């Protein structure tokens, strides 16, 4: 059996939607689910005094986990830990080596970007493994029928933790479109971006991907436009380390796209 899918839950509607999506993926990939709940009791947790944390007893947590796994159609185990979320997820991914970390994202469209701080954004900043962010407003959960990979034309190398992604994309069996999102002034062709993807090995188990260019003065909005143009129901982004670790991460292209995407976003760490 393939490596499991690690699904983070706080029992919110967004987390439940992500779990339903994960179940559909696990069926397609013939793998299992590890459902992780983090009991946030640390006095150092930044959300401790904000009212964002719902405190449940051990019995209530066990009941909530049992309710959710009872509806799954794939093998599942549950884990409960007490820690801050980023640390708990890091420990779990290093120990379990999951194919994907899957988290839900609540609807934050009515909130100004600078005020949006969700678990998914925090984990993209911290996680080293491939991470799938499932918006609560995305369509009914089912394996993707068309995948769009947005790239910038620069070369990239997949991280060691992303080494299984080419096979995972093959197993999903959905056609892939490589979209080069460029500003109007740029002259790069779609072929340049397609070549960078082929060199990375990301598409090595797929039929020849389609390629096209989308031009937009705002790259994040251009990526959203590409999703609509290609009718994608899964978006793949390459997250370069300078984007993940930079002080301006909150304003990075990756963060902006995840914040506003209406389809699930698969974020792949790059070695660059």
FIGU-239000 format. One record per residue (C-alpha): residue number from 1; x negated, y, z. Coordinates in nm, 3 decimals. Each point is the difference from the previous one (the first is absolute). Example, Ala and Ser with C-alpha at 12.3 -4.5 7.8 and 13.67 -1.06 7.14 Angstrom:
<node><num>1</num><px>-1.230</px><py>-0.450</py><pz>0.780</pz></node>
<node><num>2</num><px>-0.137</px><py>0.344</py><pz>-0.066</pz></node>
! end
This chain:
<node><num>1</num><px>0.000</px><py>0.000</py><pz>0.000</pz></node>
<node><num>2</num><px>-0.118</px><py>0.351</py><pz>-0.080</pz></node>
<node><num>3</num><px>-0.104</px><py>0.242</py><pz>0.273</pz></node>
<node><num>4</num><px>0.300</px><py>0.131</py><pz>0.194</pz></node>
<node><num>5</num><px>0.168</px><py>0.336</py><pz>-0.033</pz></node>
<node><num>6</num><px>-0.043</px><py>0.206</py><pz>0.317</pz></node>
<node><num>7</num><px>0.313</px><py>0.205</py><pz>0.063</pz></node>
<node><num>8</num><px>0.010</px><py>0.271</py><pz>0.265</pz></node>
<node><num>9</num><px>0.331</px><py>0.053</py><pz>0.177</pz></node>
<node><num>10</num><px>0.135</px><py>0.250</py><pz>0.250</pz></node>
<node><num>11</num><px>0.357</px><py>-0.126</py><pz>-0.061</pz></node>
<node><num>12</num><px>0.093</px><py>0.318</py><pz>-0.189</pz></node>
<node><num>13</num><px>0.208</px><py>-0.004</py><pz>-0.321</pz></node>
<node><num>14</num><px>-0.316</px><py>0.075</py><pz>-0.200</pz></node>
<node><num>15</num><px>-0.184</px><py>-0.294</py><pz>0.157</pz></node>
<node><num>16</num><px>0.297</px><py>-0.230</py><pz>-0.058</pz></node>
<node><num>17</num><px>0.013</px><py>0.102</py><pz>-0.367</pz></node>
<node><num>18</num><px>-0.373</px><py>-0.068</py><pz>-0.033</pz></node>
<node><num>19</num><px>0.047</px><py>-0.344</py><pz>0.156</pz></node>
<node><num>20</num><px>0.274</px><py>-0.084</py><pz>-0.249</pz></node>
<node><num>21</num><px>-0.230</px><py>0.107</py><pz>-0.283</pz></node>
<node><num>22</num><px>-0.285</px><py>-0.203</py><pz>0.149</pz></node>
<node><num>23</num><px>0.222</px><py>-0.307</py><pz>0.014</pz></node>
<node><num>24</num><px>0.075</px><py>0.032</py><pz>-0.373</pz></node>
<node><num>25</num><px>-0.371</px><py>0.038</py><pz>-0.074</pz></node>
<node><num>26</num><px>-0.093</px><py>-0.295</py><pz>0.221</pz></node>
<node><num>27</num><px>0.251</px><py>-0.218</py><pz>-0.183</pz></node>
<node><num>28</num><px>-0.152</px><py>0.096</py><pz>-0.335</pz></node>
<node><num>29</num><px>-0.357</px><py>-0.047</py><pz>0.124</pz></node>
<node><num>30</num><px>0.084</px><py>-0.319</py><pz>0.194</pz></node>
<node><num>31</num><px>-0.153</px><py>0.128</py><pz>0.319</pz></node>
<node><num>32</num><px>0.099</px><py>0.078</py><pz>0.359</pz></node>
<node><num>33</num><px>0.060</px><py>0.308</py><pz>0.212</pz></node>
<node><num>34</num><px>-0.157</px><py>0.115</py><pz>0.324</pz></node>
<node><num>35</num><px>0.233</px><py>0.249</py><pz>0.165</pz></node>
<node><num>36</num><px>-0.195</px><py>0.232</py><pz>0.229</pz></node>
<node><num>37</num><px>0.154</px><py>0.223</py><pz>0.265</pz></node>
<node><num>38</num><px>-0.219</px><py>0.242</py><pz>0.191</pz></node>
<node><num>39</num><px>0.122</px><py>0.093</py><pz>0.347</pz></node>
<node><num>40</num><px>-0.125</px><py>0.355</py><pz>0.028</pz></node>
<node><num>41</num><px>-0.066</px><py>0.040</py><pz>0.370</pz></node>
<node><num>42</num><px>-0.344</px><py>0.160</py><pz>-0.013</pz></node>
<node><num>43</num><px>-0.030</px><py>0.326</py><pz>0.191</pz></node>
<node><num>44</num><px>-0.221</px><py>0.118</py><pz>-0.288</pz></node>
<node><num>45</num><px>0.271</px><py>-0.049</py><pz>-0.262</pz></node>
<node><num>46</num><px>0.063</px><py>0.342</py><pz>-0.159</pz></node>
<node><num>47</num><px>0.373</px><py>-0.073</py><pz>-0.030</pz></node>
<node><num>48</num><px>0.045</px><py>-0.097</py><pz>0.365</pz></node>
<node><num>49</num><px>0.157</px><py>0.331</py><pz>0.102</pz></node>
<node><num>50</num><px>0.174</px><py>0.086</py><pz>-0.328</pz></node>
<node><num>51</num><px>0.299</px><py>-0.230</py><pz>0.032</pz></node>
<node><num>52</num><px>-0.102</px><py>-0.194</py><pz>-0.313</pz></node>
<node><num>53</num><px>-0.069</px><py>-0.321</py><pz>0.192</pz></node>
<node><num>54</num><px>0.288</px><py>-0.226</py><pz>0.102</pz></node>
<node><num>55</num><px>-0.092</px><py>-0.202</py><pz>0.306</pz></node>
<node><num>56</num><px>0.145</px><py>-0.352</py><pz>0.000</pz></node>
<node><num>57</num><px>-0.038</px><py>-0.275</py><pz>0.258</pz></node>
<node><num>58</num><px>-0.185</px><py>-0.320</py><pz>-0.092</pz></node>
<node><num>59</num><px>0.334</px><py>-0.178</py><pz>-0.024</pz></node>
<node><num>60</num><px>0.146</px><py>0.265</py><pz>-0.229</pz></node>
<node><num>61</num><px>-0.307</px><py>-0.019</py><pz>-0.224</pz></node>
<node><num>62</num><px>0.021</px><py>-0.380</py><pz>-0.018</pz></node>
<node><num>63</num><px>0.370</px><py>0.017</py><pz>-0.088</pz></node>
<node><num>64</num><px>-0.056</px><py>0.263</py><pz>-0.269</pz></node>
<node><num>65</num><px>-0.279</px><py>-0.203</py><pz>-0.159</pz></node>
<node><num>66</num><px>0.205</px><py>-0.320</py><pz>0.009</pz></node>
<node><num>67</num><px>0.294</px><py>0.175</py><pz>-0.166</pz></node>
<node><num>68</num><px>-0.219</px><py>0.118</py><pz>-0.285</pz></node>
<node><num>69</num><px>-0.188</px><py>-0.323</py><pz>-0.066</pz></node>
<node><num>70</num><px>0.323</px><py>-0.202</py><pz>0.006</pz></node>
<node><num>71</num><px>0.104</px><py>0.165</py><pz>-0.327</pz></node>
<node><num>72</num><px>-0.325</px><py>-0.073</py><pz>-0.186</pz></node>
<node><num>73</num><px>-0.027</px><py>-0.267</py><pz>-0.268</pz></node>
<node><num>74</num><px>-0.376</px><py>-0.054</py><pz>0.040</pz></node>
<node><num>75</num><px>-0.209</px><py>-0.127</py><pz>0.295</pz></node>
<node><num>76</num><px>-0.061</px><py>0.275</py><pz>0.253</pz></node>
<node><num>77</num><px>-0.177</px><py>0.047</py><pz>0.330</pz></node>
<node><num>78</num><px>0.023</px><py>0.297</py><pz>0.232</pz></node>
<node><num>79</num><px>-0.269</px><py>0.180</py><pz>0.191</pz></node>
<node><num>80</num><px>0.036</px><py>0.262</py><pz>0.271</pz></node>
<node><num>81</num><px>-0.287</px><py>0.213</py><pz>0.119</pz></node>
<node><num>82</num><px>-0.045</px><py>0.302</py><pz>0.224</pz></node>
<node><num>83</num><px>-0.224</px><py>0.259</py><pz>-0.157</pz></node>
<node><num>84</num><px>0.002</px><py>0.306</py><pz>-0.218</pz></node>
<node><num>85</num><px>0.131</px><py>-0.090</py><pz>-0.344</pz></node>
<node><num>86</num><px>-0.316</px><py>0.061</py><pz>-0.203</pz></node>
<node><num>87</num><px>-0.214</px><py>-0.206</py><pz>0.237</pz></node>
<node><num>88</num><px>0.256</px><py>-0.281</py><pz>0.013</pz></node>
<node><num>89</num><px>0.027</px><py>-0.017</py><pz>-0.378</pz></node>
<node><num>90</num><px>-0.379</px><py>0.006</py><pz>-0.043</pz></node>
<node><num>91</num><px>-0.039</px><py>-0.292</py><pz>0.241</pz></node>
<node><num>92</num><px>0.279</px><py>-0.198</py><pz>-0.166</pz></node>
<node><num>93</num><px>-0.131</px><py>0.051</py><pz>-0.353</pz></node>
<node><num>94</num><px>-0.354</px><py>-0.098</py><pz>0.097</pz></node>
<node><num>95</num><px>0.129</px><py>-0.316</py><pz>0.170</pz></node>
<node><num>96</num><px>0.273</px><py>-0.107</py><pz>-0.243</pz></node>
<node><num>97</num><px>-0.150</px><py>0.122</py><pz>-0.331</pz></node>
<node><num>98</num><px>0.347</px><py>0.063</py><pz>-0.148</pz></node>
<node><num>99</num><px>0.063</px><py>0.045</py><pz>-0.372</pz></node>
<node><num>100</num><px>0.182</px><py>0.323</py><pz>0.078</pz></node>
<node><num>101</num><px>0.089</px><py>0.223</py><pz>0.291</pz></node>
<node><num>102</num><px>0.362</px><py>0.107</py><pz>-0.048</pz></node>
<node><num>103</num><px>0.159</px><py>0.296</py><pz>0.177</pz></node>
<node><num>104</num><px>0.324</px><py>0.189</py><pz>-0.043</pz></node>
<node><num>105</num><px>0.026</px><py>0.375</py><pz>-0.046</pz></node>
<node><num>106</num><px>0.301</px><py>0.198</py><pz>0.123</pz></node>
<node><num>107</num><px>0.171</px><py>0.266</py><pz>-0.209</pz></node>
<node><num>108</num><px>-0.196</px><py>0.321</py><pz>0.063</pz></node>
<node><num>109</num><px>0.111</px><py>0.203</py><pz>-0.303</pz></node>
<node><num>110</num><px>0.173</px><py>0.259</py><pz>0.219</pz></node>
<node><num>111</num><px>-0.318</px><py>0.057</py><pz>0.201</pz></node>
<node><num>112</num><px>-0.277</px><py>0.236</py><pz>-0.120</pz></node>
<node><num>113</num><px>-0.307</px><py>-0.194</py><pz>-0.115</pz></node>
<node><num>114</num><px>-0.225</px><py>0.157</py><pz>0.261</pz></node>
<node><num>115</num><px>0.226</px><py>-0.133</py><pz>0.277</pz></node>
<node><num>116</num><px>0.028</px><py>-0.357</py><pz>-0.132</pz></node>
<node><num>117</num><px>-0.197</px><py>-0.245</py><pz>0.214</pz></node>
<node><num>118</num><px>0.115</px><py>-0.356</py><pz>-0.056</pz></node>
<node><num>119</num><px>-0.159</px><py>-0.330</py><pz>0.094</pz></node>
<node><num>120</num><px>-0.054</px><py>-0.081</py><pz>-0.367</pz></node>
<node><num>121</num><px>-0.204</px><py>0.317</py><pz>-0.055</pz></node>
<node><num>122</num><px>-0.204</px><py>-0.061</py><pz>0.313</pz></node>
<node><num>123</num><px>-0.074</px><py>-0.357</py><pz>-0.105</pz></node>
<node><num>124</num><px>-0.101</px><py>0.092</py><pz>-0.354</pz></node>
<node><num>125</num><px>-0.258</px><py>0.223</py><pz>0.167</pz></node>
<node><num>126</num><px>-0.123</px><py>-0.286</py><pz>0.221</pz></node>
<node><num>127</num><px>0.072</px><py>-0.332</py><pz>-0.172</pz></node>
<node><num>128</num><px>-0.266</px><py>-0.181</py><pz>-0.201</pz></node>
<node><num>129</num><px>0.224</px><py>-0.264</py><pz>-0.161</pz></node>
<node><num>130</num><px>0.251</px><py>0.043</py><pz>-0.285</pz></node>
<node><num>131</num><px>0.310</px><py>0.169</py><pz>0.136</pz></node>
<node><num>132</num><px>0.352</px><py>0.005</py><pz>-0.139</pz></node>
<node><num>133</num><px>0.218</px><py>0.291</py><pz>0.110</pz></node>
<node><num>134</num><px>0.372</px><py>-0.064</py><pz>-0.049</pz></node>
<node><num>135</num><px>0.222</px><py>0.312</py><pz>0.010</pz></node>
<node><num>136</num><px>0.330</px><py>-0.053</py><pz>0.177</pz></node>
<node><num>137</num><px>0.180</px><py>0.156</py><pz>-0.296</pz></node>
<node><num>138</num><px>-0.155</px><py>-0.237</py><pz>-0.256</pz></node>
<node><num>139</num><px>0.224</px><py>-0.241</py><pz>-0.189</pz></node>
<node><num>140</num><px>0.126</px><py>-0.331</py><pz>0.134</pz></node>
<node><num>141</num><px>-0.301</px><py>-0.214</py><pz>0.075</pz></node>
<node><num>142</num><px>-0.113</px><py>-0.229</py><pz>-0.279</pz></node>
<node><num>143</num><px>-0.336</px><py>-0.080</py><pz>-0.161</pz></node>
<node><num>144</num><px>-0.105</px><py>0.275</py><pz>-0.243</pz></node>
<node><num>145</num><px>0.102</px><py>-0.025</py><pz>-0.365</pz></node>
<node><num>146</num><px>-0.243</px><py>0.265</py><pz>-0.124</pz></node>
<node><num>147</num><px>-0.319</px><py>0.126</py><pz>0.165</pz></node>
<node><num>148</num><px>-0.170</px><py>0.333</py><pz>-0.068</pz></node>
<node><num>149</num><px>-0.362</px><py>0.060</py><pz>0.097</pz></node>
<node><num>150</num><px>-0.090</px><py>0.369</py><pz>0.020</pz></node>
<node><num>151</num><px>-0.370</px><py>0.073</py><pz>-0.050</pz></node>
<node><num>152</num><px>-0.219</px><py>0.304</py><pz>-0.057</pz></node>
<node><num>153</num><px>-0.229</px><py>-0.141</py><pz>-0.270</pz></node>
<node><num>154</num><px>-0.299</px><py>-0.032</py><pz>0.231</pz></node>
<node><num>155</num><px>-0.155</px><py>-0.338</py><pz>0.063</pz></node>
<node><num>156</num><px>0.083</px><py>-0.185</py><pz>0.321</pz></node>
<node><num>157</num><px>-0.084</px><py>-0.326</py><pz>0.173</pz></node>
<node><num>158</num><px>0.252</px><py>-0.188</py><pz>0.210</pz></node>
<node><num>159</num><px>-0.091</px><py>-0.049</py><pz>0.363</pz></node>
<node><num>160</num><px>-0.072</px><py>-0.351</py><pz>0.126</pz></node>
<node><num>161</num><px>0.337</px><py>0.006</py><pz>0.179</pz></node>
<node><num>162</num><px>0.172</px><py>0.059</py><pz>-0.335</pz></node>
<node><num>163</num><px>-0.169</px><py>-0.292</py><pz>-0.177</pz></node>
<node><num>164</num><px>0.321</px><py>-0.206</py><pz>-0.008</pz></node>
<node><num>165</num><px>0.211</px><py>0.274</py><pz>-0.160</pz></node>
<node><num>166</num><px>-0.066</px><py>-0.102</py><pz>-0.365</pz></node>
<node><num>167</num><px>0.139</px><py>-0.345</py><pz>0.080</pz></node>
<node><num>168</num><px>0.292</px><py>0.148</py><pz>0.195</pz></node>
<node><num>169</num><px>0.093</px><py>0.220</py><pz>-0.297</pz></node>
<node><num>170</num><px>-0.017</px><py>-0.305</py><pz>-0.226</pz></node>
<node><num>171</num><px>0.230</px><py>-0.195</py><pz>0.232</pz></node>
<node><num>172</num><px>0.254</px><py>0.283</py><pz>-0.002</pz></node>
<node><num>173</num><px>0.018</px><py>-0.039</py><pz>-0.376</pz></node>
<node><num>174</num><px>0.109</px><py>0.358</py><pz>-0.071</pz></node>
<node><num>175</num><px>-0.142</px><py>0.201</py><pz>-0.293</pz></node>
<node><num>176</num><px>-0.253</px><py>0.268</py><pz>0.092</pz></node>
<node><num>177</num><px>-0.028</px><py>0.350</py><pz>-0.143</pz></node>
<node><num>178</num><px>-0.318</px><py>0.196</py><pz>0.067</pz></node>
<node><num>179</num><px>0.075</px><py>0.371</py><pz>0.014</pz></node>
<node><num>180</num><px>-0.270</px><py>0.265</py><pz>-0.009</pz></node>
<node><num>181</num><px>0.141</px><py>0.304</py><pz>0.177</pz></node>
<node><num>182</num><px>-0.186</px><py>0.307</py><pz>-0.119</pz></node>
<node><num>183</num><px>0.027</px><py>0.375</py><pz>0.014</pz></node>
<node><num>184</num><px>0.101</px><py>0.171</py><pz>-0.327</pz></node>
<node><num>185</num><px>-0.360</px><py>0.117</py><pz>-0.054</pz></node>
<node><num>186</num><px>-0.154</px><py>-0.350</py><pz>0.009</pz></node>
<node><num>187</num><px>-0.073</px><py>-0.184</py><pz>-0.323</pz></node>
<node><num>188</num><px>-0.058</px><py>-0.356</py><pz>0.124</pz></node>
<node><num>189</num><px>0.189</px><py>-0.275</py><pz>-0.178</pz></node>
<node><num>190</num><px>0.211</px><py>-0.280</py><pz>0.142</pz></node>
<node><num>191</num><px>-0.259</px><py>-0.246</py><pz>-0.129</pz></node>
<node><num>192</num><px>-0.263</px><py>0.145</py><pz>0.235</pz></node>
<node><num>193</num><px>0.219</px><py>-0.077</py><pz>0.300</pz></node>
<node><num>194</num><px>0.087</px><py>-0.343</py><pz>-0.134</pz></node>
<node><num>195</num><px>-0.370</px><py>-0.076</py><pz>-0.039</pz></node>
<node><num>196</num><px>-0.067</px><py>0.098</py><pz>0.362</pz></node>
<node><num>197</num><px>0.276</px><py>-0.234</py><pz>0.116</pz></node>
<node><num>198</num><px>-0.134</px><py>-0.286</py><pz>-0.212</pz></node>
<node><num>199</num><px>-0.352</px><py>0.050</py><pz>0.136</pz></node>
<node><num>200</num><px>0.129</px><py>-0.013</py><pz>0.357</pz></node>
<node><num>201</num><px>0.150</px><py>-0.345</py><pz>-0.055</pz></node>
<node><num>202</num><px>0.337</px><py>0.113</py><pz>0.130</pz></node>
<node><num>203</num><px>0.182</px><py>-0.113</py><pz>-0.315</pz></node>
<node><num>204</num><px>-0.218</px><py>-0.301</py><pz>-0.082</pz></node>
<node><num>205</num><px>0.282</px><py>-0.252</py><pz>0.053</pz></node>
<node><num>206</num><px>0.264</px><py>0.205</py><pz>-0.183</pz></node>
<node><num>207</num><px>0.102</px><py>0.031</py><pz>-0.361</pz></node>
<node><num>208</num><px>-0.134</px><py>0.313</py><pz>-0.170</pz></node>
<node><num>209</num><px>0.148</px><py>0.295</py><pz>0.193</pz></node>
<node><num>210</num><px>0.163</px><py>0.291</py><pz>-0.176</pz></node>
<node><num>211</num><px>-0.168</px><py>0.339</py><pz>0.040</pz></node>
<node><num>212</num><px>0.119</px><py>0.357</py><pz>-0.025</pz></node>
<node><num>213</num><px>-0.082</px><py>0.353</py><pz>0.113</pz></node>
<node><num>214</num><px>0.228</px><py>0.224</py><pz>0.205</pz></node>
<node><num>215</num><px>-0.101</px><py>0.365</py><pz>0.024</pz></node>
<node><num>216</num><px>0.110</px><py>0.216</py><pz>0.289</pz></node>
<node><num>217</num><px>-0.150</px><py>0.297</py><pz>0.182</pz></node>
<node><num>218</num><px>0.078</px><py>-0.170</py><pz>0.333</pz></node>
<node><num>219</num><px>-0.153</px><py>-0.349</py><pz>0.006</pz></node>
<node><num>220</num><px>0.227</px><py>-0.137</py><pz>0.273</pz></node>
<node><num>221</num><px>0.309</px><py>0.116</py><pz>-0.187</pz></node>
<node><num>222</num><px>-0.151</px><py>-0.140</py><pz>-0.319</pz></node>
<node><num>223</num><px>-0.024</px><py>-0.342</py><pz>0.162</pz></node>
<node><num>224</num><px>0.365</px><py>0.018</py><pz>0.102</pz></node>
<node><num>225</num><px>0.085</px><py>0.096</py><pz>-0.359</pz></node>
<node><num>226</num><px>-0.197</px><py>-0.301</py><pz>-0.124</pz></node>
<node><num>227</num><px>0.206</px><py>-0.230</py><pz>0.220</pz></node>
<node><num>228</num><px>0.319</px><py>0.130</py><pz>-0.159</pz></node>
<node><num>229</num><px>-0.137</px><py>-0.012</py><pz>-0.356</pz></node>
<node><num>230</num><px>-0.117</px><py>-0.360</py><pz>0.033</pz></node>
<node><num>231</num><px>0.308</px><py>-0.107</py><pz>0.200</pz></node>
<node><num>232</num><px>-0.232</px><py>-0.154</py><pz>0.257</pz></node>
<node><num>233</num><px>0.129</px><py>-0.152</py><pz>0.320</pz></node>
<node><num>234</num><px>-0.347</px><py>-0.035</py><pz>0.152</pz></node>
<node><num>235</num><px>-0.274</px><py>0.265</py><pz>-0.008</pz></node>
<node><num>236</num><px>-0.365</px><py>-0.090</py><pz>0.055</pz></node>
<node><num>237</num><px>-0.254</px><py>0.262</py><pz>0.112</pz></node>
<node><num>238</num><px>-0.375</px><py>-0.027</py><pz>0.044</pz></node>
<node><num>239</num><px>-0.099</px><py>0.167</py><pz>0.327</pz></node>
<node><num>240</num><px>-0.360</px><py>0.109</py><pz>-0.013</pz></node>
<node><num>241</num><px>-0.187</px><py>0.015</py><pz>0.327</pz></node>
<node><num>242</num><px>-0.061</px><py>0.373</py><pz>-0.030</pz></node>
<node><num>243</num><px>0.376</px><py>0.044</py><pz>-0.021</pz></node>
<node><num>244</num><px>0.067</px><py>-0.229</py><pz>0.294</pz></node>
<node><num>245</num><px>-0.262</px><py>0.142</py><pz>0.232</pz></node>
<node><num>246</num><px>-0.003</px><py>0.365</py><pz>-0.100</pz></node>
<node><num>247</num><px>0.117</px><py>0.268</py><pz>0.236</pz></node>
<node><num>248</num><px>0.260</px><py>0.108</py><pz>-0.256</pz></node>
<node><num>249</num><px>0.162</px><py>-0.344</py><pz>-0.022</pz></node>
<node><num>250</num><px>0.338</px><py>0.141</py><pz>0.098</pz></node>
<node><num>251</num><px>-0.009</px><py>0.201</py><pz>-0.324</pz></node>
<node><num>252</num><px>-0.151</px><py>-0.275</py><pz>-0.218</pz></node>
<node><num>253</num><px>0.169</px><py>-0.131</py><pz>-0.313</pz></node>
<node><num>254</num><px>0.052</px><py>-0.340</py><pz>0.164</pz></node>
<node><num>255</num><px>0.174</px><py>0.152</py><pz>0.300</pz></node>
<node><num>256</num><px>0.220</px><py>0.225</py><pz>-0.213</pz></node>
<node><num>257</num><px>0.112</px><py>-0.287</py><pz>-0.221</pz></node>
<node><num>258</num><px>0.075</px><py>-0.232</py><pz>0.292</pz></node>
<node><num>259</num><px>0.191</px><py>0.278</py><pz>0.172</pz></node>
<node><num>260</num><px>0.239</px><py>0.050</py><pz>-0.291</pz></node>
<node><num>261</num><px>0.009</px><py>-0.328</py><pz>-0.193</pz></node>
<node><num>262</num><px>0.337</px><py>-0.164</py><pz>-0.056</pz></node>
<node><num>263</num><px>-0.160</px><py>-0.335</py><pz>-0.089</pz></node>
<node><num>264</num><px>-0.235</px><py>-0.217</py><pz>0.206</pz></node>
<node><num>265</num><px>-0.364</px><py>0.110</py><pz>-0.022</pz></node>
<node><num>266</num><px>-0.289</px><py>-0.247</py><pz>0.013</pz></node>
<node><num>267</num><px>-0.316</px><py>0.177</py><pz>0.118</pz></node>
<node><num>268</num><px>-0.325</px><py>-0.179</py><pz>-0.086</pz></node>
<node><num>269</num><px>-0.318</px><py>0.109</py><pz>0.178</pz></node>
<node><num>270</num><px>-0.294</px><py>0.062</py><pz>-0.232</pz></node>
<node><num>271</num><px>-0.367</px><py>-0.040</py><pz>0.082</pz></node>
<node><num>272</num><px>-0.071</px><py>0.340</py><pz>-0.154</pz></node>
! end
